[in-house]
């Protein structure tokens, strides 16, 4: 293989998701990863319903549900594990038709993503292939790598840098990380046990001025603890079970030490950073190569998958000629502000829950139990919907009034027991509360879009209320209007890219 439409550098969750989405559109892509096989250590542990919706588009959610653990939400507790506040999540179905919080073991998820990608002949993964340089060429990029000690190269029309926090792709395009002013060192411990701990099935955020901590169950026999490290401490001081077990004793006091298998002890520095630019001509940054977030709202991996679903359909449309190349210029303006907002929220939550010493703990003890009394605040804390995308050529938001444009259309049930993503199957969709004329219906279909009539009383009708919405292949509302007469001008393409495999949302 000497030339390929897309080369993806990095076979982590972001890279594998991007490859699968592109392959569904029939786009040939090559994934190069420096690891021979799946990286074995657990890292990310949480996905929300919006990101599970992406797994549904990959046709993998049913398999994911078998390896994931439903999470009931978040409890803010004091050092003695007394509950200060509780924020519940829907462990069955959120607005997108998926659990609002799912826990998992990352190596298992990556194995699922790789197996799913193997179903698509358009995609190839090559492990043990470390990219060493990128060089722009006329109409493409030359990607040089070493594989099993031998040099190799491939020409790509586009390159996606999904190669993590120490991204070579980011360095090659001259992008740098901008710090958002948050750095904390934490000890992360993963433990396996068949014993039942009897703890509440959700995330425990421990507000302790001496040592802030987090606990969560991530599987049938897997548990994750995170402890903030003091100055001078390192993970090396806790690698022996005898040193680690006193930290987790509040949750495991009735479990014999012999029944606790310490899978991993590691030190992480939680950072808040965003790359100053995410694109250089035909090269794009996604995932940790473009942004790093503290883990306090569980959106690190999810942000990378959102990058992939935002860019893949645009790239597929450009490659098959159904979209102009200019649409690729919407990727960074849409994703960068959204990711930055989520990182700032994670930073705020982390600061509010872990800092301030004894005074901060006192404030949390007094304020947390009363949060539900603040008008609108509890709803915002519990709402899993993320901020709308900003205006772009593919998000037509009015400047002076509210609009659905930029928001995610709910993956709501439609006719025949299917959900919106089933019907759209990777194409544009027009959701309308009024019956279109035969001419309007024909115009939508000729452009390769799907027409969905939201019947009175249905979830989509309650969401839209009146008029129509043009929904992009990634579920984002492109534009919305009151009168179907304006629909023709609102549809952004003459023909949408055709996917070879639709999503598989949970019904």
N, C-alpha and C positions, 0 to 999 in steps of 0.2 A: 504494500500500500504506500504509494508515493504522494498521493493527493487525496484530500478528503474535505467535504464541506465544513465540518466543525471538529476541532480538536478541543477536548476538555481536559484540563490539567488538574488531576486530583479525583480520586474515586471514593470520597467521603459521601455523606448523605446529600450534600448539595450537588456535587458533580454527577452522582448516580441519578438523582431526580431530574436534573437538566437533560441528561442523556436519554432517559426513558421518555420524557415529554417530547423531545425532538424525534426520537425513533417512532413514536406514535404517529407523528406527521410524515413519517417516511424519510426523514433527514438522516443521511449517513453520518455517523460521528465516531470518533476514536477517543477513548478515555485512557489517558496515561497516568499511572500512579507509581510512586517510588516503592511502595510496599508490595511484596509478592502476593500477599493475601490480605484479608480484612485485618485492620489494626485491632489487636485483641483487647485493649483496655477499655472499660466503660468510661464514658464521659458525659454526654447529654443524657437526660432521663425524662424529659417532659415535652409533650406536644399538646396544643389546644385544639379545639374543634375546627378552627379555620385551617390549620395545618393538616389535621387528619383528613380534611376535605381534599387536600392535594394528594394524599395517599390514595384516596378514593379515585381520583382521576388517573392514578397510575394502575388502578385495578388491584390494589394491594391491601385495602383496609381490612377485608375479612381475615386475611392472614395476619395482619398486624394485631387485630383484636385478640388473636390466640396467644400472642407473646407479650401483650401489654397488660397493665394493671390499672383498674379504674381508681381515680383519685377523687375524694369527696371535697377537696378544696384546701383552704389554708386556715391554720390556727396560729394566732400570736399568743405565745405562752411566756411565763416568767421562768426564772432559773429552777423553780420547783415544779415546773410543768403545769402550773395553774393557768387556766385559760383566761386570757385578757380579751380576746375578740375572736370570732369565727366567721369565715366567709365561705359559704358552701358553693360547690359547683354541681352542675347536673351530670351525674356519673353515667347517664344513658344517652341523652340527646340534647344538644344545643341547637342554636338557630341554623346550623349547617347540617344537622342530621347526624352528628357524631358526638361522642362524649366531650364535655368541655375541658376535661383534664385527664390525660392518659400518661402513665409512667411506663418505662421500658428500659431494657438493657441495650445500649447502643450497638455493640457487636451483633446482637441478634437482629436489630433493625437493618444494619448494613448487609447482613447475609440475605435478608428478605429482599432488599433493594437490588442486590446483585442477581439473585435468582429471577426476580421479575424482569430485569434488563435482558437476561438471556433469552427471553421469549421473543425478542425483537431482533431480527437478523440485520437491521440497519446499524446496530451499535456493536462496537467491539471494545472490550476492556483488556488492557495489557499491563499486568503487574510487573514489578521490578524494572520499570521504565522511568528513569528519573530525568525530567526535563532540565536541560542545562542552559538553553538560551532561546530567545525569540528574536526574529529579524523580519521587519516588514519587507514585503516584495510587492511588485505591481499586482494589485487585485488579490492579495493574500498575505499570509504570514508563514515564514519558514520556522518550524519548531524542531529544534535539535535536542536529542536525548541520548542517554546511554541505557542499554538493555543487556543485562547479564555481562556487563563489562565491555560490550561492543557498542560503538557509536552508531547512531541512526538519525534520520531526519524525515519529516513529512511536511508537505505544504498544505496549509489549511486556508479556507476563505475567511473563517472566523475562529478565534480562540477564546475560550471561557476559562478564566483563572479561578479554579475552585480549590486552590492548594493551601488553604489555611492561613493561620496567623503569621507564619514566617514565609509568606508567599513570594516565590521567585517571580511569578508573573507580575505582581505589584511592583517589585523592584525593577523589572525589565521595562515597564512603561513610565518609570520615574515618579510613580505615586508614593506618597508618604502618609503614615497614620497621624491624624490630629487628635491630641488627647483632650478628653472632655472632663478631666479633673476628678478621676476616681481610681484609686489603687488600694486593694486590700489583699493580704496574703491569707489563704485558707488551707486548712488540712481537710482532705477529702478521703473518706474511708468507705469502702464497699465490703459488706459482710454477707455471707450466705449462711442461712440456718433453716432447718425444718421446724424449729420451735416456733410457736405462736407467741409474739410479744404482747399481744393484747392491746396495742396502741390504736388510737383513732386512725382510720384509714384516710389520711391526708397529709399535707405538708405541715410540719411543726416548725415554726420560726421562733427560736428562743431568744427573748430579750434579756440579756445578761450583761451588765457592764464589765464583768471580768472576762467572759468568753461568750460572745454571740455564737449561736449554733443553728443548724437546720437538720431536721430528720425527715425522711420520707421512705415509705415502702415502695419499691419499684418492680416487684414481681412476687410470685408465690413464695419464694424463699430468698429473695434478694432485698437488701436494705442499704440505704445510703445515709451517711452522716457527714456533715461539714461543720468544721469548727474554725473560728477566726484565730489566727496565730498571733501571739504577742511578739513584740520586738525581741529578737534574739532566738526565737523558737524556729525550728525547722521540722519538716516531716520526718527526718531521721530520728527524732526523739520519740516517735510514736510507731515505729515499724514493728516493734515487738508487741505481741498481744498483751503482755503484762502491762505495757505502758498505755496502750490504746483502750483497753477494756474499762478502766476507771472513767473515761470520758463518756462512754456509751452506757454506763451502768444505770442511769435513770430509766432507760427503756428496757434493759436486759437483766434487771436485778434478780429475776426468778429463773434465769436460764444459765445452766452450767457453762463455764468457759469452754469446755471440751466440745460443746454443741455449736460454737460460734467459729465459723471458718472465715478468716480475714482474707478476702480476695485481693484487695489492693489498698495501699496507703500512699497517697501522693500529695504534693503541694501544688496549689494553683495560685497564681496571682490574678485576681479578678480586675479587669480593666474596662474602661469606657473609651473607645476609640473609633474613629471613622476615617477612612481614606479620603484624602483631599480631592481625588478624582477617581472615577470608576471605569473610565474608558479611554483608550487611545486608539483611534481609528477602528481597526477590526479586532481589537482585544478588549475584553470586558472582565471586570472583577465581580465575583459573587461570594457570598458566605463570609467566613472569617477573613478571607483575603481583603474584604471591603469594610468589615465592621466587627468590633468586639464589644460584647455587652456583659455586665455583671449578671449573675444568674437569678436575681431575686424575683423576677416575674416569669422565669422559665421560657424565655423567647430567643435564646441564642441559636439553636439549630433551626427553629421555626423561621427566623429571619432569612437564613440561607435558602430554605425551601421556597419562601416567598419570592426571593430574587429569581430563582429558577423558573417558577411558574409565570412571573412577570415577563421574563425575557424570551422564553422558549417559543411561544406562539408568534411573537413578533419576528424572531429570527427565521422561523419556518415560513412565514408569509413572505419575507424578503427573498428567501432562497427559491421559493416556487413562483415568484413573480406576482403574487396576489396583493402584496403590500409594497409601498415604496421604501427604499432604504432609509429615508429620513425618519421612519418610525422608530428606528433603533436609538435615535436621539432622545426618546422619551424615557428610556430605562433609568438613567441616573436621576433626572429630575423627579421621577415618581418614587423610586425606591430610596434614594439617599435621605430625603427629609423624613420619610416614614420610619426608616431604621433609626435615624437620629432621635426622633421623638420617643421611640420605644426604649432606646438606650438611656435617654434622660429619665424616663419613668422608672427604669430598673435602678438607676443611680439614686433617684429620690427615695424609692422604697428601701433600698439597702441602707441608705443613710438614716432614714427614719426608724428602721427596725434594729440597727446595730450600733449606732453611735450615740454620743451624748453622755456617757458615763452614768453615774447614779442619778443625776438630774434627768437625763433622757429616759431612764427606766421608770422614774417616778411619773414623768409626763405620760409615758405609754400606759402605765398602770391606771392612771386616772382617765385618760382620753379614750383608750381603745374600747372599753366596754360601752362607750357612749357614741361610737361612730355611727351606729345605725339610726341615731336620732337626728343626724345632720341631714337636712332635706336634699335628696338626690345623691348624696355621697355613697351610700351603700350600693345603689344601683350602678354607679360608675365603677366601684371596686369589683362588683360581681360580673359586670358586662365583659364578655370576651371579645366583642367587636373592636378591632383596632382602628386607629384614625384613618380618615379618608385620604386617598392620594391627592396630591396637589394638581392644579391645572396643568395640562399638557396638550399636545396635539391629539392625544387619545383619551383625555379626560376633559370634557367640555363643561366646566363648572362656571355658572354665572358669577360675576364679581360682586354683585350687590344683593343677592338673595340666596337662601339655602337651597340645596339641591341634593339629590341622591347620587349625582355624578361623583366618582372617585371612591364610593363606598362599595362594599361587597354585597352583591345580591344574595339573599338567603338561598341556600340549597334546599328549597322547600318542595314538598310533594306537589306533583302535578297530576295530569290524567293517567289512568291506568296503573296507579300505585307507584309510578316511577318518580324520581326527583329531577330537579332542573338539570343537574349535571348529566344525568342519564340521557335526557332529551337533547341537550346542546351538544354533547359528545365532542368537545373541543372546538366548537364553532361559535360565531356570534349568535346571540339570541335576542329576539325582540319580545319583551313581556308587555302585554297590553291589557287594560281593563275593559276595553270596548272591542266589539267584533269588527275586524278589518273588512274592507271591501274586497271583492275578488281581485281587483287590480292591485291593491296594496299587498294582499297575500302573495300574489304572483311576483311582485317586485322583490319582496323579502326573500322568497325562495330562489329567484334568479341570481341573487347575490350570494347564495350559499349560506344564508342565515336560517335560523329556526324560529318559528313563530309560536309563542305560548300565550294563550288567552287566560288571564287570571280571573276565575269565576268569583262572583260575590260570595263572601264568607270564607274564601280560601286564604291560606297564609300569604301567598303572593299578592292577593288583592288587598289584604290588610296592610302589607308593607308598601305597596305602590299607591294605594288609595284611589288614584285617578290618573288617567293618561297612559303613557308608555315609557319604557326604559329600554335602551339599547345596552345589552350586557356583553362584555368582551369574553373571549375564550377563557380568560383567567378568573372569571366571575366578577370582575370589577365593572361597575356601571360606567359606560362611556358617556352617555347623555340621557336626559329625561325631558319629556315634554308633556303638554296637556292635550294636544290635538294631533291625531294620527296624520293629518294633512302635512305635518312637518316631518314625518318619518323619513321620507325619501332623502331629504337633505341631511338627516341625522345619521344615516347609515354610513360608516366610514370607508367601506370597501365595495368594490364591484363583485368580489368573490372572496370568501373566507378560505384559509388553508383547510384542507380536508384531513382529518385525523383517521388513522387506520384502526384505532381502538379507543373507545370512549371510556369515561370514568366508571367506577364501580361503587357509587355511594351506598352507604348502609341505609336500608329501607326501614 
